[in-house]
Amino acid sequence: MDDAAMVGLMGRVTGTVGPGLVGEVIVRVRGGAEHFLAHPADGTSRIPPGTVVMVVEHLPPRTVYVTAAYDH
């Protein structure tokens, strides 16, 4: 899957995403659900488990930069 195909996909945080942390998200892709290492897109946000996120950048093979999909 190329970078552009991942951008815009929605996922859910399974391990806290934040500065200085390597978080984890699960994203529905390629007919299933896959886990990716995740970092906050803005470099400063802390995103807790359970939060719905959107992929804004994909670094193959398994790293994504995400932002919360909805304001709290």
Residue pairs with C-beta under 8 A, 6 or more apart in sequence:
1 29
1 30
3 57
3 58
3 59
3 60
6 27
6 29
6 55
6 58
6 64
7 55
7 56
7 57
7 58
8 54
8 55
9 27
9 28
9 29
9 54
9 55
10 27
10 28
10 52
10 53
10 54
10 55
10 69
11 25
11 26
11 27
11 28
11 36
11 52
11 53
11 54
11 55
11 64
11 66
12 25
12 26
12 50
12 51
12 52
12 53
13 23
13 24
13 25
13 38
13 47
13 48
13 49
13 50
13 51
13 53
13 66
14 24
14 25
14 26
14 35
14 49
15 23
15 24
15 38
15 49
16 23
16 46
16 47
16 48
16 49
17 23
17 24
17 25
17 38
17 39
17 40
17 45
17 46
17 47
17 53
17 66
18 40
18 45
18 46
18 47
19 40
19 43
19 44
19 45
19 46
22 37
22 38
22 39
23 37
23 38
23 39
23 40
23 47
24 35
24 36
24 37
24 38
25 35
25 36
25 38
25 53
25 64
25 66
26 33
26 34
26 35
26 36
27 33
27 34
27 36
27 55
27 64
35 62
36 62
36 63
36 64
37 62
37 63
37 64
38 53
38 63
38 64
38 65
38 66
39 63
39 64
39 65
39 66
40 46
40 47
40 65
40 66
40 67
41 56
41 57
41 65
41 66
41 67
42 67
45 67
45 68
47 53
47 66
47 68
51 68
51 69
52 68
52 69
52 70
53 66
53 67
53 68
53 69
54 66
54 67
54 68
54 69
55 64
55 65
55 66
56 65
56 66
56 67
57 64
57 65
58 64
58 65
59 65
